[in-house]
Amino acid sequence: MEKALEEARKALERGEVPVGCALIDTKGKCVAVGSNRTNELGNATSHAELVAFEALGAQKFNRGELTLYVTCEPCVMCAAAIVQIGIIGKIVFGCSNPRFGGCGSVRSLNMYKECGKGGDDMFVPEIQSGVEAATAVQLLGEFYTRSNPNAPKPKKRRVKK
C-alpha cells in the first residue's frame, strides 16, 4: 500500500484528486503504478487504476495473478474494468468511496454475474478494505480543502419569474 500512497501524494502535488495504486505480482514485485491524471490529461477516464493498467503495456499475466493496491475504493467504472481484464486476484483499498464505489459501497463486483453479463467464468477478485484508510482520507482532505483551478466555473443561477 505504501507504493499506492506514494502515487497518491504525487497526484496531490500535481493538483489531482490524490488516488494512487500499485499492481503487485505473486512474487511481491511492483509491476506498474498509477495515479489520477484526469486534470493533467483532460480525460475523465484517467483514474489511477486505468493509468496503472496502461502502464502494464505488453506484459502478460494470468487470471488473478496480480494484487491491486489502491488508496480509495475503485469507482464503478474502474471496478468494471478490473473484472473485465481478469488479471486482478485481489483488490486492497484504503478508504471507501460512498458516492461512486464499485467494490461494495455503491455497487458490488458481482453485479456482472447478477445481471447475466460476462458469463459464468467471469473472475471476481477478493476484496480487502480499510488498509491505511486514515492516511488515504487525510490526503483526500488536503485536496478538498484547497481550491481547484481545474474545476469548472460555477454556473450563474437564473431566478425563475
Summary of the structure (lengths in Angstrom):
residues: 161
radius of gyration: 16.7
end to end distance: 54.5
largest distance: 66.6
contacts: 501
relative contact order: 0.16
helix: 32%
strand: 19%
